[in-house]
């Protein structure tokens, strides 16, 4: 077995072909092989550069193909098998390059007629990638240090309505949220640099409010304005945020791509809040695309400090099990010590309230997260400040192992939230 560093990728596959043949097809397609051996494809070349099939674990067969266009082999036995397959490649094939890694592990595989299902589940990367990529600059501890929030999640929210408010109206809403005791505020991903609410004017208006609030109270509220755009625009917008005293920036990851994120990370002086909008196109199908675990590793290396993982009992299609697996992935080191682990802070959102706090804490086992609530704060019958307090109380109860009902007997804001949001 070679001691040279290798890239490993684990997949789910569904195929009518023998599993060993299907796995070899994957390995050949994504390294040295073609459907026909060509001149120059020597045994020595294949030994050095070809992808290897490391493991095949067969799962349950399926009755019908999950995706259209799949073929069947000659003399097919009528069984359509599924399996988890692990492939590996020598790092020297591509070097520590995220764009070329993506082409290697998620390139032309999904189109092959051999498969009626193929999804990238996980990646294991050699630490040599850290020679080119910086990973998160702040992560969990840096975010806590900037905001001064310890021992509980950061309580956050999103400016709503998503678009339509001008800079001063936006700043007025931020003032209400800051006075309510919020820790983290972000733009919606739809709010960028429109003529009605230009980026620089919006940031300046919001930061005037937050600077005055910090001077008066000592509390630093983290605001993440959405600077998504062309590379030169993003760098210029980042600099404006820093000049105004901002503590974070937000970017739509799928919109800008990995190379642009690498450039932004190298330039950044504040945490990068990575928004995963568009994720459903990649992750929703159980038989196509890639898992969040694999997806997040690419962006963690590229340099994000936070990213969304949905939330328990959310308004979207994602299961609670998937949400927690995503959050755990963010907090699990990618590389063994002493290399940086590239851990980032998961952001729970989507229909979250005081109700989900105990189950979230029990499943995740820690408070290293941003807990973003909209209606849970703004819709509270006691007002936004009572909404924030109800969330803090719910998390205190969760950490102390006290039921929400019992804790609510001594905390009016929590009692109101539990009544509003039901069982």
C-alpha positions as CSV (number, residue, x, y, z in Angstrom):
1,X,0.0,0.0,0.0
2,X,1.4,3.4,-1.0
3,X,2.4,5.8,1.8
4,X,1.9,8.8,-0.4
5,X,-1.1,11.0,0.6
6,X,-4.4,10.0,-0.9
7,X,-7.9,11.6,-1.2
8,X,-10.8,9.3,-0.2
9,X,-14.4,9.7,-1.1
10,X,-17.4,7.6,0.0
11,X,-20.5,7.3,-2.2
12,X,-23.9,5.7,-2.2
13,X,-24.6,3.9,-5.5
14,X,-27.5,2.2,-7.1
15,X,-26.8,0.0,-10.1
16,X,-28.0,-3.0,-12.2
17,X,-24.3,-4.0,-12.8
18,X,-22.2,-6.1,-10.5
19,X,-21.0,-3.9,-7.7
20,X,-17.3,-4.6,-8.3
21,X,-17.7,-3.7,-12.0
22,X,-19.7,-0.5,-11.2
23,X,-17.0,0.6,-8.7
24,X,-14.2,0.0,-11.2
25,X,-16.2,2.0,-13.7
26,X,-16.3,4.9,-11.2
27,X,-12.6,4.6,-10.5
28,X,-11.6,4.5,-14.2
29,X,-13.9,7.4,-15.3
30,X,-12.4,9.7,-12.6
31,X,-8.7,8.9,-13.2
32,X,-6.8,7.2,-15.9
33,X,-9.4,5.0,-17.6
34,X,-11.7,5.1,-20.6
35,X,-14.2,2.6,-21.9
36,X,-11.3,1.2,-24.1
37,X,-7.7,0.9,-23.1
38,X,-5.7,3.5,-25.1
39,X,-2.0,3.8,-26.1
40,X,0.0,5.2,-23.3
41,X,-2.2,3.8,-20.5
42,X,0.5,1.5,-19.3
43,X,0.4,-0.7,-16.2
44,X,3.0,1.6,-14.6
45,X,0.8,4.6,-15.2
46,X,-2.3,2.9,-13.9
47,X,-0.4,1.7,-10.8
48,X,0.7,5.3,-10.0
49,X,-2.3,7.4,-11.0
50,X,-5.4,5.3,-11.1
51,X,-8.1,5.6,-8.5
52,X,-8.5,2.6,-6.3
53,X,-11.6,0.9,-5.0
54,X,-11.0,0.8,-1.2
55,X,-14.3,-0.7,0.1
56,X,-17.7,-1.9,-1.1
57,X,-20.5,-2.4,1.4
58,X,-23.6,-3.8,-0.1
59,X,-27.0,-2.5,1.0
60,X,-30.6,-3.4,0.2
61,X,-31.6,-4.0,-3.4
62,X,-34.3,-1.8,-5.0
63,X,-37.2,-2.8,-7.3
64,X,-37.1,0.1,-9.7
65,X,-34.4,2.6,-10.8
66,X,-34.4,5.8,-8.9
67,X,-33.1,7.9,-11.8
68,X,-34.0,7.8,-15.5
69,X,-31.6,6.7,-18.2
70,X,-29.8,3.9,-16.4
71,X,-28.6,0.9,-18.4
72,X,-28.5,-2.8,-17.6
73,X,-25.7,-5.3,-18.4
74,X,-25.9,-8.2,-20.8
75,X,-27.3,-11.3,-19.1
76,X,-28.6,-9.2,-16.3
77,X,-29.8,-11.1,-13.2
78,X,-32.6,-8.7,-12.6
79,X,-31.3,-7.4,-9.3
80,X,-30.7,-3.6,-8.9
81,X,-28.2,-3.4,-6.0
82,X,-27.2,-0.5,-3.8
83,X,-24.0,-0.1,-1.9
84,X,-21.6,2.3,-0.2
85,X,-18.4,2.5,-2.2
86,X,-15.1,4.2,-1.1
87,X,-12.6,5.3,-3.7
88,X,-9.2,6.9,-3.3
89,X,-6.9,8.9,-5.5
90,X,-3.2,9.9,-5.1
91,X,-3.0,13.6,-4.1
92,X,-0.4,14.1,-6.8
93,X,-3.1,13.7,-9.5
94,X,-4.5,17.1,-8.7
95,X,-2.5,18.6,-5.9
96,X,-4.2,20.4,-3.0
97,X,-6.8,22.1,-5.2
98,X,-10.5,22.4,-4.2
99,X,-11.8,23.1,-7.7
100,X,-10.0,20.1,-9.1
101,X,-10.9,18.0,-6.1
102,X,-14.6,18.7,-6.9
103,X,-14.0,17.7,-10.6
104,X,-12.4,14.5,-9.4
105,X,-14.9,13.3,-6.7
106,X,-18.0,14.8,-8.2
107,X,-17.3,15.1,-11.9
108,X,-18.8,12.9,-14.6
109,X,-20.0,10.2,-12.3
110,X,-23.7,11.0,-12.0
111,X,-24.3,10.9,-15.7
112,X,-23.0,7.4,-16.3
113,X,-25.6,4.9,-17.6
114,X,-24.1,2.4,-15.2
115,X,-25.9,4.1,-12.3
116,X,-29.5,4.8,-11.4
117,X,-28.3,6.5,-8.3
118,X,-25.0,8.0,-7.2
119,X,-24.4,10.5,-4.3
120,X,-21.2,11.7,-2.6
121,X,-21.5,11.0,1.1
122,X,-18.2,12.0,2.6
123,X,-14.6,13.1,2.0
124,X,-11.3,12.4,3.8
125,X,-8.6,14.8,2.7
126,X,-4.9,14.8,3.5
127,X,-3.6,17.7,5.6
128,X,-1.5,18.9,2.6
129,X,-4.6,20.9,1.6
130,X,-3.8,23.2,4.5
131,X,-0.7,24.3,2.6
132,X,-3.0,26.2,0.2
133,X,-6.2,26.8,2.1
134,X,-6.4,28.7,5.3
135,X,-9.6,27.3,6.7
136,X,-11.8,29.3,9.1
137,X,-10.0,32.3,10.7
138,X,-12.4,32.7,13.7
139,X,-14.7,29.6,14.0
140,X,-16.4,29.0,17.2
141,X,-14.0,30.5,19.7
142,X,-13.3,33.6,17.6
143,X,-17.0,34.3,17.2
144,X,-17.5,34.0,20.9
145,X,-14.6,36.2,21.6
146,X,-15.9,39.0,19.3
147,X,-19.4,38.9,20.8
148,X,-18.5,38.1,24.4
149,X,-21.1,35.3,24.5
150,X,-20.1,32.2,26.4
151,X,-21.8,29.2,28.0
152,X,-24.9,29.4,25.7
153,X,-25.7,29.7,22.0
154,X,-25.5,33.1,20.3
155,X,-29.2,34.2,19.9
156,X,-29.6,35.5,16.4
157,X,-32.2,36.6,13.8
158,X,-32.6,37.7,10.2
159,X,-33.8,41.1,9.1
160,X,-37.3,40.8,7.8
161,X,-39.0,41.6,5.5
162,X,-36.1,40.2,3.4
163,X,-36.2,43.0,0.9
164,X,-38.2,46.3,0.5
165,X,-36.8,48.3,3.5
166,X,-34.5,51.2,2.9
167,X,-31.2,51.7,4.9
168,X,-32.8,53.8,7.6
169,X,-35.7,51.5,8.1
170,X,-33.3,48.5,8.3
171,X,-31.3,50.4,10.9
172,X,-34.4,51.1,12.9
173,X,-35.2,47.4,13.1
174,X,-31.7,46.6,14.1
175,X,-32.0,49.2,16.9
176,X,-35.1,47.3,18.2
177,X,-33.2,44.0,18.0
178,X,-30.1,45.3,19.7
179,X,-32.1,46.8,22.6
180,X,-33.9,43.5,22.9
181,X,-30.5,41.8,23.7
182,X,-29.8,40.0,20.5
183,X,-26.3,38.7,19.8
184,X,-26.3,38.2,16.0
185,X,-28.2,39.8,13.1
186,X,-27.9,38.9,9.5
187,X,-29.2,40.1,6.2
188,X,-31.5,37.8,4.2
189,X,-29.6,36.3,1.2
190,X,-32.0,38.2,-1.1
191,X,-30.8,41.5,0.3
192,X,-27.7,42.6,-1.5
193,X,-27.0,45.9,-3.2
194,X,-30.3,46.9,-4.8
195,X,-31.1,50.5,-5.7
196,X,-33.7,50.8,-2.9
197,X,-31.2,49.6,-0.2
198,X,-27.6,50.0,-1.4
199,X,-25.0,47.9,0.5
200,X,-22.8,50.7,1.7
201,X,-25.6,52.9,2.8
202,X,-27.3,50.0,4.6
203,X,-24.1,49.0,6.4
204,X,-23.3,52.6,7.5
205,X,-26.8,53.1,8.8
206,X,-26.9,49.9,10.7
207,X,-23.4,50.3,12.1
208,X,-24.2,53.8,13.4
209,X,-26.9,52.2,15.5
210,X,-24.7,49.3,16.7
211,X,-21.7,51.5,17.5
212,X,-23.9,53.8,19.7
213,X,-25.4,50.8,21.4
214,X,-22.0,49.3,22.1
215,X,-20.7,52.6,23.5
216,X,-23.7,52.9,25.8
217,X,-24.0,49.2,26.9
218,X,-20.6,47.6,26.2
219,X,-22.4,44.8,24.2
220,X,-21.0,44.1,20.8
221,X,-23.8,42.8,18.4
222,X,-22.5,40.9,15.4
223,X,-24.2,42.0,12.1
224,X,-23.5,40.0,9.0
225,X,-24.4,42.1,5.9
226,X,-24.7,40.2,2.6
227,X,-21.8,41.2,0.4
228,X,-22.3,38.5,-2.3
229,X,-21.2,39.8,-5.7
230,X,-18.2,39.8,-8.1
231,X,-14.8,39.4,-6.4
232,X,-13.8,43.0,-6.6
233,X,-17.2,44.1,-5.2
234,X,-17.0,41.7,-2.3
235,X,-13.5,42.8,-1.3
236,X,-14.6,46.5,-1.5
237,X,-17.7,45.7,0.5
238,X,-15.8,43.8,3.1
239,X,-13.5,46.8,3.6
240,X,-16.5,49.1,4.1
241,X,-17.8,46.8,6.8
242,X,-14.5,46.8,8.6
243,X,-14.2,50.5,8.3
244,X,-17.6,50.9,9.9
245,X,-16.6,48.6,12.8
246,X,-18.6,45.6,11.7
247,X,-17.9,42.2,13.2
248,X,-18.9,39.8,10.3
249,X,-19.8,39.5,6.6
250,X,-22.2,37.1,4.9
251,X,-21.8,35.5,1.5
252,X,-23.9,33.0,-0.5
253,X,-21.5,30.2,-1.0
254,X,-23.1,28.5,-4.0
255,X,-23.3,31.8,-5.8
256,X,-19.6,32.7,-5.7
257,X,-17.8,29.4,-5.8
258,X,-14.8,28.0,-4.0
259,X,-12.0,30.1,-5.7
260,X,-13.8,33.3,-4.9
261,X,-14.3,32.2,-1.3
262,X,-10.5,31.5,-1.0
263,X,-9.8,35.0,-2.2
264,X,-12.3,36.5,0.3
265,X,-10.9,34.5,3.2
266,X,-7.4,35.6,2.4
267,X,-8.6,39.2,2.6
268,X,-11.0,38.9,5.5
269,X,-10.5,40.6,8.8
270,X,-13.8,39.4,10.3
271,X,-15.8,36.1,10.4
272,X,-17.3,34.9,7.2
273,X,-20.9,33.8,7.6
274,X,-21.5,31.2,4.8
275,X,-25.1,30.9,3.6
276,X,-25.9,27.6,1.9
277,X,-28.9,28.9,-0.2
278,X,-29.3,26.6,-3.2
279,X,-28.3,23.6,-1.0
280,X,-31.5,21.7,-1.8
281,X,-30.4,21.3,-5.4
282,X,-27.4,19.4,-4.2
283,X,-28.6,17.6,-1.1
284,X,-32.3,16.9,-1.2
285,X,-32.3,13.7,-3.3
286,X,-31.1,10.6,-1.4
287,X,-29.7,9.2,-4.7
288,X,-28.0,12.3,-6.3
289,X,-25.8,15.2,-5.5
290,X,-23.8,15.2,-2.3
291,X,-24.3,15.1,1.5
292,X,-23.9,18.2,3.6
293,X,-21.0,16.5,5.4
294,X,-19.0,16.4,2.1
295,X,-20.2,19.9,1.0
296,X,-19.3,21.5,4.3
297,X,-15.8,20.2,4.2
298,X,-15.1,22.0,0.9
299,X,-16.3,25.3,2.3
300,X,-14.6,24.9,5.7
301,X,-11.3,24.5,4.0
302,X,-12.1,27.5,1.8
303,X,-12.5,29.6,4.9
304,X,-16.1,30.1,6.2
305,X,-16.6,30.5,10.0
306,X,-20.3,29.8,10.2
307,X,-22.9,28.0,8.1
308,X,-26.6,27.1,8.2
309,X,-27.7,23.5,9.0
310,X,-31.5,24.1,9.2
311,X,-33.2,23.4,12.6
312,X,-35.2,20.8,14.4
313,X,-38.8,20.5,13.3
314,X,-38.1,23.0,10.6
315,X,-40.3,24.4,7.8
316,X,-38.2,22.6,5.1
317,X,-38.0,18.9,4.1
318,X,-34.9,18.0,6.0
319,X,-35.2,15.5,8.9
320,X,-34.0,16.2,12.4
321,X,-31.5,13.4,12.1
322,X,-30.0,15.1,9.0
323,X,-29.9,18.5,10.8
324,X,-28.0,17.2,13.8
325,X,-25.6,15.2,11.6
326,X,-24.8,18.4,9.7
327,X,-24.2,20.4,12.9
328,X,-22.0,17.7,14.3
329,X,-20.0,17.7,11.1
330,X,-19.3,21.4,11.4
331,X,-17.9,20.8,14.9
332,X,-15.9,17.7,14.1
333,X,-12.2,18.2,13.2
334,X,-11.3,17.5,9.6
335,X,-7.6,16.8,10.4
336,X,-5.9,15.3,13.4
337,X,-3.9,17.5,15.7
338,X,-1.6,19.3,15.5
339,X,-3.1,20.4,12.2
340,X,-6.0,22.8,12.4
341,X,-9.3,21.0,12.5
342,X,-11.3,23.6,10.6
343,X,-14.2,23.5,13.0
344,X,-17.0,26.1,12.3
345,X,-20.1,27.3,14.1
346,X,-23.4,25.7,12.9
347,X,-26.3,28.0,12.5
348,X,-29.8,26.6,13.5
349,X,-32.7,28.4,11.8
350,X,-36.1,27.9,10.2
351,X,-39.1,27.9,12.5
352,X,-37.0,27.8,15.6
353,X,-38.4,28.9,19.0
354,X,-37.9,28.1,22.7
355,X,-39.6,24.8,22.1
356,X,-36.7,23.2,20.2
357,X,-33.9,24.2,22.6
358,X,-33.9,21.2,24.9
359,X,-34.0,18.7,22.0
360,X,-31.3,20.6,20.1
361,X,-29.0,20.6,23.2
362,X,-29.7,16.9,23.9
363,X,-28.9,15.8,20.3
364,X,-25.9,18.1,19.8
365,X,-24.4,17.9,23.3
366,X,-23.1,21.4,23.4
367,X,-24.0,25.1,23.0
368,X,-21.6,25.9,20.2
369,X,-24.1,27.3,17.7
370,X,-26.0,30.3,16.5
371,X,-29.7,29.9,17.3
372,X,-31.5,32.1,14.8
373,X,-35.2,32.8,15.4
374,X,-37.6,35.2,13.6
375,X,-41.1,34.7,14.9
376,X,-39.6,33.3,18.1
377,X,-38.3,36.8,18.8
378,X,-40.4,39.3,16.9
379,X,-43.7,37.4,17.4
380,X,-43.4,37.0,21.2
381,X,-46.4,38.5,22.9
382,X,-44.2,40.4,25.3
383,X,-42.2,42.0,22.5
384,X,-38.7,41.3,21.0
385,X,-36.8,41.7,24.3
386,X,-39.1,39.1,26.0
387,X,-38.6,36.9,22.9
388,X,-34.8,37.0,23.3
389,X,-35.1,36.3,27.1
390,X,-37.4,33.4,26.4
391,X,-34.8,31.8,24.2
392,X,-32.0,32.4,26.7
393,X,-34.2,30.9,29.4
394,X,-35.0,27.9,27.2
395,X,-31.3,27.2,26.7
396,X,-30.5,27.7,30.4
397,X,-33.2,25.1,31.2
398,X,-31.7,22.7,28.6
399,X,-28.2,23.0,29.9
400,X,-29.4,22.6,33.5
401,X,-31.5,19.6,32.7
402,X,-34.7,21.2,33.8
403,X,-37.9,20.7,31.8
404,X,-39.2,23.8,29.9
405,X,-42.5,23.5,31.8
406,X,-40.8,23.6,35.2
407,X,-38.5,26.4,34.2
408,X,-41.5,28.4,32.8
409,X,-43.1,28.5,36.3
410,X,-40.4,30.8,37.3
411,X,-39.8,32.7,34.0
412,X,-42.7,34.5,32.6
413,X,-41.2,35.1,29.1
414,X,-40.6,31.4,28.6
415,X,-44.1,30.6,29.8
416,X,-45.5,33.0,27.2
417,X,-43.4,31.5,24.4
418,X,-44.5,28.0,25.3
419,X,-48.1,29.0,25.2
420,X,-47.6,30.8,21.8
421,X,-45.7,28.0,20.1
422,X,-47.7,25.1,21.5
423,X,-46.5,21.6,22.3
